[in-house]
């Protein structure tokens, strides 16, 4: 008999063509994704739950930071677990996690009919924030990011802390974990194939195309890539565009919303990104301009061409 895993629905997961592949694998409400999500949880926690339907998926729509995609989060036993994937190192993950979980806890309190004004102590699920990293920068196998490192004044009291635990899932990292979770292992192999193709001199479109064909022949992810071929190509190319956009933005020193003249610099960066044929949707996320303004600049460029 399967162990019952307690949880409440806090949000409806909406499938999007621009989902990152990691989210598409582990964060959808399909039977296949449910199975993989449970397998990943068991591999990380050393548990042996067997009922995929016992996990209830919750989602948060991220409208604050660059990666505006749904995150993978769910309740298991007394834990509220959230998984996020990062292909670029981000020291702000603890702060993001604090914001994510404040929303989840508010929804938990509302769903349970509880009140913060009650004279009785409210019990909440333990938070568990895991960040899966597979970027190009060398990083340890596992490490913690702490909220206190972001405080303006140094604070080692430990009274106010929030931690994001980062798991490096690049090839030849955390191999024991990958062996316990085949979908994670397959995902790593697929992404590594794209990276290797790029290193060999292929353009990104050829690198993705060859990797997809290889994955179909190898039955990677139990045929998921074969059945979702067009979507996987679109997701992979979109992720690459977004990474390049972020990298250029950082290299150019554009601190949107902070430094003087931010709007002008954002528009200058937008024009450069448009010339590189990066999609307006991705540019809007990177430089934090309204999509309407990005499209206006695109029309201006086309009119001058």
C-alpha positions as CSV (number, residue, x, y, z in Angstrom):
1,X,0.0,0.0,0.0
2,X,1.4,3.4,-1.0
3,X,2.2,5.9,1.7
4,X,-0.1,8.9,1.5
5,X,1.7,12.2,1.0
6,X,-0.3,15.2,2.2
7,X,-0.7,18.3,0.2
8,X,-3.0,21.1,-1.0
9,X,-3.5,22.6,-4.4
10,X,-2.3,26.3,-4.3
11,X,-2.2,27.0,-8.0
12,X,-2.9,25.7,-11.5
13,X,0.1,24.8,-13.5
14,X,-0.1,26.3,-16.9
15,X,1.8,24.7,-19.8
16,X,3.8,27.1,-21.9
17,X,5.8,26.8,-25.0
18,X,8.6,28.8,-23.3
19,X,8.8,26.5,-20.3
20,X,12.4,25.5,-19.6
21,X,13.1,21.9,-20.4
22,X,13.7,21.1,-16.7
23,X,10.3,22.4,-15.8
24,X,8.7,20.5,-18.7
25,X,10.2,17.3,-17.4
26,X,9.5,17.6,-13.7
27,X,6.9,20.3,-13.4
28,X,3.8,19.4,-15.4
29,X,0.7,17.6,-14.4
30,X,1.1,14.7,-16.9
31,X,1.3,11.1,-15.6
32,X,4.9,10.9,-16.9
33,X,5.9,14.1,-15.1
34,X,4.3,13.0,-11.9
35,X,6.3,9.8,-12.0
36,X,9.6,11.6,-12.7
37,X,8.9,14.3,-10.0
38,X,8.4,11.6,-7.4
39,X,11.5,9.8,-8.6
40,X,13.6,13.0,-8.2
41,X,12.2,13.6,-4.7
42,X,13.0,10.0,-3.6
43,X,16.5,10.3,-5.1
44,X,17.2,13.5,-3.2
45,X,15.7,12.4,0.1
46,X,16.5,8.8,0.2
47,X,12.8,7.9,0.5
48,X,10.8,5.2,-1.4
49,X,7.4,6.7,-2.0
50,X,5.5,4.8,-4.8
51,X,2.3,6.8,-5.5
52,X,2.9,9.7,-8.0
53,X,-0.6,10.9,-7.4
54,X,0.1,11.5,-3.7
55,X,2.2,14.5,-4.8
56,X,0.2,17.6,-5.4
57,X,1.9,20.2,-7.6
58,X,1.8,23.9,-6.7
59,X,3.1,26.7,-8.8
60,X,4.2,30.3,-8.4
61,X,4.2,32.6,-11.4
62,X,7.5,34.5,-11.1
63,X,7.0,38.0,-12.2
64,X,9.9,39.7,-10.4
65,X,13.1,38.3,-11.8
66,X,14.5,37.5,-15.2
67,X,13.4,33.9,-15.4
68,X,9.7,34.4,-15.6
69,X,8.7,30.7,-15.5
70,X,6.7,28.5,-13.1
71,X,8.7,26.9,-10.5
72,X,8.3,23.3,-9.3
73,X,7.0,23.1,-5.8
74,X,5.0,20.6,-3.7
75,X,4.2,19.3,-0.2
76,X,5.6,16.0,0.9
77,X,4.8,14.8,4.4
78,X,5.7,17.8,6.7
79,X,7.9,19.4,4.0
80,X,7.1,22.1,1.5
81,X,9.6,21.5,-1.3
82,X,10.5,23.9,-4.1
83,X,12.8,23.1,-7.0
84,X,14.3,25.7,-9.3
85,X,16.7,25.2,-12.2
86,X,19.5,27.7,-13.0
87,X,21.9,27.8,-15.9
88,X,23.5,31.0,-14.6
89,X,25.0,31.3,-11.1
90,X,22.7,33.6,-9.0
91,X,23.7,34.6,-5.4
92,X,20.2,36.0,-4.9
93,X,18.5,32.6,-4.7
94,X,17.9,32.8,-0.9
95,X,16.0,36.1,-1.3
96,X,14.0,34.6,-4.2
97,X,13.2,31.6,-2.0
98,X,12.1,33.8,0.9
99,X,9.6,35.5,-1.5
100,X,8.4,32.2,-3.0
101,X,7.8,30.6,0.3
102,X,6.0,33.6,1.8
103,X,3.5,33.3,-1.0
104,X,3.2,29.5,-0.5
105,X,2.8,29.9,3.3
106,X,0.1,32.6,2.8
107,X,-1.8,30.2,0.5
108,X,-1.3,27.4,3.0
109,X,-2.8,29.5,5.8
110,X,-5.7,30.5,3.7
111,X,-6.5,27.0,2.5
112,X,-6.4,25.7,6.1
113,X,-8.6,28.4,7.3
114,X,-6.0,29.6,9.8
115,X,-5.4,33.1,11.2
116,X,-2.2,34.8,12.1
117,X,-4.1,36.6,14.8
118,X,-4.9,33.3,16.6
119,X,-3.7,32.8,20.2
120,X,-2.6,29.3,19.1
121,X,0.7,28.7,17.3
122,X,0.2,27.9,13.6
123,X,2.2,24.9,12.4
124,X,3.6,25.2,8.9
125,X,5.4,22.6,6.7
126,X,9.2,22.8,6.8
127,X,10.7,24.6,3.8
128,X,13.1,22.9,1.4
129,X,14.5,24.9,-1.4
130,X,16.7,23.1,-3.9
131,X,18.4,24.9,-6.8
132,X,19.6,22.6,-9.7
133,X,22.6,24.2,-11.4
134,X,24.0,23.2,-14.8
135,X,25.8,26.3,-16.0
136,X,29.2,26.6,-17.6
137,X,30.9,28.2,-14.6
138,X,32.7,25.7,-12.4
139,X,30.9,25.1,-9.1
140,X,31.2,22.6,-6.2
141,X,29.1,19.4,-6.1
142,X,26.7,21.0,-3.5
143,X,26.8,24.2,-1.6
144,X,24.5,26.5,0.4
145,X,23.6,30.1,-0.3
146,X,22.5,32.1,2.7
147,X,20.3,35.2,3.0
148,X,22.6,36.8,5.6
149,X,25.3,37.2,2.9
150,X,23.0,39.7,1.3
151,X,22.5,41.9,4.4
152,X,24.0,45.4,4.1
153,X,25.6,45.0,7.6
154,X,27.4,41.9,8.5
155,X,25.2,39.6,10.7
156,X,26.5,36.3,12.0
157,X,23.8,36.0,14.7
158,X,21.8,33.4,12.6
159,X,18.6,34.9,13.9
160,X,17.4,35.8,10.3
161,X,18.5,33.2,7.9
162,X,17.1,31.6,4.7
163,X,19.1,29.0,2.7
164,X,19.0,27.8,-0.9
165,X,20.8,24.5,-1.3
166,X,22.5,24.3,-4.7
167,X,23.0,20.9,-6.4
168,X,25.4,20.9,-9.4
169,X,23.9,18.6,-12.1
170,X,26.5,19.1,-14.7
171,X,28.1,16.0,-16.2
172,X,30.4,14.2,-13.8
173,X,28.8,15.9,-10.8
174,X,26.6,14.3,-8.3
175,X,26.7,11.1,-10.2
176,X,25.2,9.0,-7.4
177,X,22.1,11.2,-7.5
178,X,21.8,10.9,-11.3
179,X,22.1,7.1,-11.0
180,X,19.1,7.1,-8.6
181,X,17.0,9.2,-10.9
182,X,17.0,8.2,-14.6
183,X,15.1,11.2,-15.9
184,X,17.6,13.6,-14.3
185,X,20.4,11.5,-15.8
186,X,18.8,11.7,-19.2
187,X,18.3,15.4,-18.9
188,X,21.9,15.9,-18.0
189,X,23.0,13.8,-21.0
190,X,20.9,15.8,-23.4
191,X,22.1,19.2,-22.1
192,X,25.7,17.9,-22.2
193,X,25.2,16.8,-25.8
194,X,24.2,20.3,-26.8
195,X,27.1,21.9,-24.9
196,X,29.6,19.4,-26.5
197,X,28.2,20.2,-30.0
198,X,28.7,23.9,-29.3
199,X,32.2,23.3,-28.2
200,X,32.9,21.4,-31.4
201,X,32.0,24.5,-33.4
202,X,28.4,24.0,-34.3
203,X,26.0,26.9,-34.3
204,X,23.3,26.7,-31.6
205,X,20.5,25.6,-34.0
206,X,22.6,22.8,-35.4
207,X,23.8,21.8,-31.9
208,X,20.2,21.5,-30.7
209,X,19.0,19.8,-33.8
210,X,21.7,17.1,-33.7
211,X,21.1,16.6,-30.0
212,X,17.4,16.2,-30.5
213,X,17.9,13.6,-33.3
214,X,20.4,11.7,-31.1
215,X,18.0,11.8,-28.1
216,X,15.2,10.4,-30.3
217,X,17.4,7.5,-31.4
218,X,18.6,6.8,-27.9
219,X,15.0,7.0,-26.5
220,X,16.2,9.6,-24.0
221,X,13.5,10.4,-21.4
222,X,11.5,7.4,-22.4
223,X,10.4,8.9,-25.7
224,X,9.5,12.3,-24.3
225,X,11.8,14.2,-26.6
226,X,10.6,12.2,-29.6
227,X,7.0,12.9,-28.8
228,X,7.6,16.6,-28.0
229,X,10.3,17.2,-30.6
230,X,9.3,20.6,-31.9
231,X,8.6,21.9,-28.4
232,X,12.0,20.6,-27.1
233,X,13.8,22.4,-29.9
234,X,11.9,25.6,-29.2
235,X,12.6,25.4,-25.4
236,X,16.3,24.7,-26.0
237,X,16.8,27.6,-28.4
238,X,14.8,29.9,-26.1
239,X,17.0,29.0,-23.1
240,X,20.1,29.7,-25.1
241,X,18.8,33.1,-26.3
242,X,17.9,34.0,-22.7
243,X,21.3,32.9,-21.4
244,X,23.1,35.0,-24.1
245,X,20.8,37.9,-23.3
246,X,21.6,37.7,-19.6
247,X,25.3,37.3,-20.2
248,X,25.5,40.4,-22.5
249,X,23.4,42.4,-20.1
250,X,25.8,41.6,-17.3
251,X,28.9,42.1,-19.3
252,X,27.7,45.5,-20.4
253,X,27.2,46.5,-16.8
254,X,23.5,47.4,-17.2
255,X,22.0,47.6,-13.7
256,X,18.4,48.1,-14.7
257,X,16.3,50.0,-12.3
258,X,19.3,51.1,-10.1
259,X,21.7,53.3,-12.0
260,X,21.0,56.7,-13.5
261,X,19.9,56.6,-17.1
262,X,18.6,53.0,-16.7
263,X,15.8,53.3,-19.2
264,X,18.0,54.7,-21.9
265,X,20.6,52.0,-21.4
266,X,17.8,49.4,-21.4
267,X,16.6,50.6,-24.7
268,X,20.1,50.7,-26.2
269,X,20.6,47.1,-25.0
270,X,17.2,46.2,-26.5
271,X,18.2,47.5,-29.9
272,X,21.4,45.4,-29.8
273,X,19.5,42.3,-28.8
274,X,16.9,42.8,-31.6
275,X,19.8,43.1,-34.1
276,X,20.9,39.6,-32.8
277,X,17.4,38.3,-33.6
278,X,16.6,37.5,-30.0
279,X,12.9,37.3,-29.4
280,X,11.1,40.4,-28.0
281,X,9.6,38.3,-25.2
282,X,13.0,37.3,-23.9
283,X,14.5,40.8,-24.3
284,X,11.6,42.2,-22.3
285,X,12.4,39.8,-19.5
286,X,16.1,40.6,-19.5
287,X,16.1,44.4,-19.6
288,X,12.8,44.9,-17.8
289,X,11.1,47.0,-20.5
290,X,7.4,46.6,-21.3
291,X,7.0,44.2,-24.2
292,X,5.0,46.9,-26.0
293,X,8.1,49.2,-25.9
294,X,10.3,46.4,-27.2
295,X,7.9,45.8,-30.1
296,X,7.9,49.5,-30.9
297,X,11.7,49.5,-31.1
298,X,11.6,46.4,-33.3
299,X,9.3,48.3,-35.7
300,X,11.6,51.3,-35.7
301,X,14.5,49.1,-36.6
302,X,12.5,47.3,-39.4
303,X,11.4,50.7,-40.8
304,X,15.1,51.9,-41.0
305,X,16.2,48.6,-42.7
